[in-house]
């Protein structure tokens, strides 16, 4: 995240700028509720956010639609 837009989503989710700063500097990790909020907001899975998968798509049906288009 960079620029002025980087604080829009966290603030809309009720996450303080201080908390975001701690996450960015690896001083603190978001709890599961916060991770879920981010995942919902960015329309990706929590597994994608934490690096457990390279596939950001939430469901197989969406993945099938994407693969069918190309």
C-alpha positions, 0 to 999 in steps of 0.5 A, a space after each residue: 500500500 502506498 500513497 494517500 489511498 493506503 489509509 482509506 480502507 483500514 480507517 473505513 474498517 475501524 483500524 487505526 493508523 497506529 495499528 497499521 503502522 505497527 503491522 507495516 513495521 512488523 511490531 504487531 500482527 493483526 488478529 483473525 478478525 482484522 485479517 478477515 476484515 482486510 480479506 473481505 475488503 480486498 476480496 481475497 482469502 486470509 490465506 492469500 494475505 498471510 502467504 499460504 497460497 498464491 491464489 487470491 480468489 475466494 471460491 472455485 466457482 469464481 476461479 472457474 469463471 476466470 479460467 473459462 474467460 481466457 
